[in-house]
Amino acid sequence: FCKQCRQKVQDCSHFVYPIPGQRIPVFDPKVESLAYEKTGRVLEIAFKNGQTWQLEGVSQEIFTEIQNSTISSFLKMIALKIN
């Protein structure tokens, strides 16, 4: 079920299909894996709590940097820049 609209995931308007490609497991207290789709420049972040985020417009360089850092700290940095 979607926590936001309380519908089954397949009926949820917030649902997006996973991007094609390999999931890369990462060592992070909150993040389970990453995936990247080069053509659409989409980064997919799968969290250990079951949530999955897809961020569009992410460069290959950013994806490479995320793989080589602690993802939780990287996401905090992004959140501070957005606010």
C-alpha positions in Angstrom: 0.0 0.0 0.0 1.1 3.6 -0.7 1.5 5.5 2.6 0.5 8.7 0.8 -2.8 7.8 -0.8 -3.5 4.5 1.0 -4.2 2.6 -2.3 -2.7 -0.6 -3.5 0.6 0.2 -5.2 -0.6 -0.9 -8.7 -3.5 1.5 -8.3 -1.5 4.4 -6.9 -0.8 7.5 -8.9 2.5 7.9 -7.2 3.8 4.5 -8.5 6.6 4.5 -11.0 8.1 1.4 -12.6 11.7 0.5 -11.6 14.3 1.6 -14.1 15.9 -1.1 -16.1 19.4 -2.1 -15.1 21.5 -3.5 -12.4 20.9 -2.7 -8.7 24.2 -1.9 -6.9 24.2 -2.8 -3.2 25.8 -0.1 -1.1 27.1 0.1 2.5 24.9 2.6 4.1 22.8 2.6 7.2 19.7 3.8 5.3 20.1 2.9 1.7 20.0 -0.7 0.2 20.9 -0.2 -3.4 21.3 2.2 -6.3 20.5 2.0 -10.0 21.2 4.4 -12.8 19.6 4.8 -16.3 22.0 6.8 -18.5 19.6 7.8 -21.3 17.0 9.4 -19.0 19.7 10.4 -16.4 17.5 8.8 -13.7 19.0 7.8 -10.3 17.0 5.2 -8.4 17.7 4.9 -4.6 16.1 2.0 -2.8 16.0 2.5 1.0 16.0 -0.1 3.6 12.6 1.1 4.9 11.0 0.0 1.6 10.8 3.4 -0.1 12.3 3.9 -3.5 13.1 7.3 -4.9 13.7 8.2 -8.6 15.6 11.4 -9.2 15.7 12.8 -12.8 18.4 14.9 -14.4 21.3 13.3 -12.4 24.6 13.3 -14.3 26.8 10.2 -14.6 29.4 12.1 -12.5 27.0 12.6 -9.6 26.0 8.9 -9.8 29.7 7.9 -9.6 30.3 10.2 -6.7 27.3 8.8 -4.8 28.6 5.3 -5.2 31.9 6.3 -3.6 30.5 8.1 -0.6 28.1 7.6 2.3 24.8 8.1 0.6 22.9 9.3 3.7 25.3 12.2 4.1 25.1 13.0 0.4 21.3 13.1 0.6 21.5 15.5 3.6 23.8 17.8 1.6 21.3 17.8 -1.3 18.3 18.5 1.1 20.2 21.5 2.5 20.8 22.9 -1.0 17.2 22.5 -2.0 15.7 24.3 1.1 
